[in-house]
């Protein structure tokens, strides 16, 4: 009887998880689409621009991850206030979060711009570095509107308006595609700017989407409770910052390991780097579901924690694992069976396609362990437990994944695909550790209530 009740409790949470996860996933996918459309629309120019997008993305993803992790603490804080019925605090948290987003975005842009000086020292193909300056610096500028728009999206999701956040993410994509076409290829009076044009289009599309979100917040009747007059408080910014820093650090650790993997693959040459960008473009889309589920379970756990409903926390987490696992099993089969055909949809260079297909074969089993790891990571985030998961990520990805991947690539003869094979074991270990942590934390909460 108890097992049947537990199963019913888990299944009862699935609609709520799906209702939040679906728009979050679509919003995250829309954000990824900007990089993907750059790759697809630049592919006819050859492997050098494609590799340049991949190399820039390998560094920029560190900043995307840090910004998303840090600012996503807003969704947990606002979600807890929403669940506790403390609606008047939400406007204060949001205004302080927007100010924090602006500061974080500017700081990130400055740091990434400074990293340009280091890039030539990393043993990457010379023709790729030579093509990159314009694209690189416009992606640096892109980080500013991205950070502020992320704050808006976190707030909309936490107050059960996730489709609104998704709408602004897709607005950026809708603007980016025609701008890309005009500025990459040159239409009418506009010059043909190639790779640099793609960078300009990315920056402008995100800035215009942010402008749309800002106007909606100022004038939409549904936003009245979110725009109550409140001063921006340094103390409240500090609370979000302190809770968000471990999240940002965790995502940096994870993304930095992916970036290092990209640089290691760059050591195999331009073809390997271009193939990795093709695989990452598709794999990044698939990763959006566990990341979206993590965001959904964090909000749901925060809302129920705020409402004092400790008994709902484990069913929420298990429902999230179930949702992610079903999707990712399908994704694993698709990558394993149709990897070569998928790669050909992006580029027709046979060498690039062959290497990309080999990487897809490795990405397939990674999807399964990632479903558990991401769901439990989000569940712990909803409990405002962020420092310990950051430590687990650091251990799993750096001392385990990267050295093992290097050995498989070089000593194991797997080539570029071997770099990613090392991450499979890291994800399994992280998933187990995070699950045990969540179970212990929720056991303590249940005893208190």
QUIPERA-V278709 format. One line per field, one symbol per residue. burial: 1 if it has 24 or more other ideal C-beta (glycine too) atoms within 12 Angstrom, else 0. A space follows every 50 residues. Layout:
burial->???
//
This chain:
burial->00000000010011011111111111111111111111111110101111 11111111111111111111111111111111100000111111111111 11111111100110110010010110011011011111111111111111 11111111111101111111111011101111110000000011111111 11111111110111011000001011100000000110111011111111 11111111111111110111111111111111111111111111111111 11111100100111111111111111110011011100110110011010 01111111111111111111111111111111111101110111111101 1111110110000111111111111111111011101100110010000
//
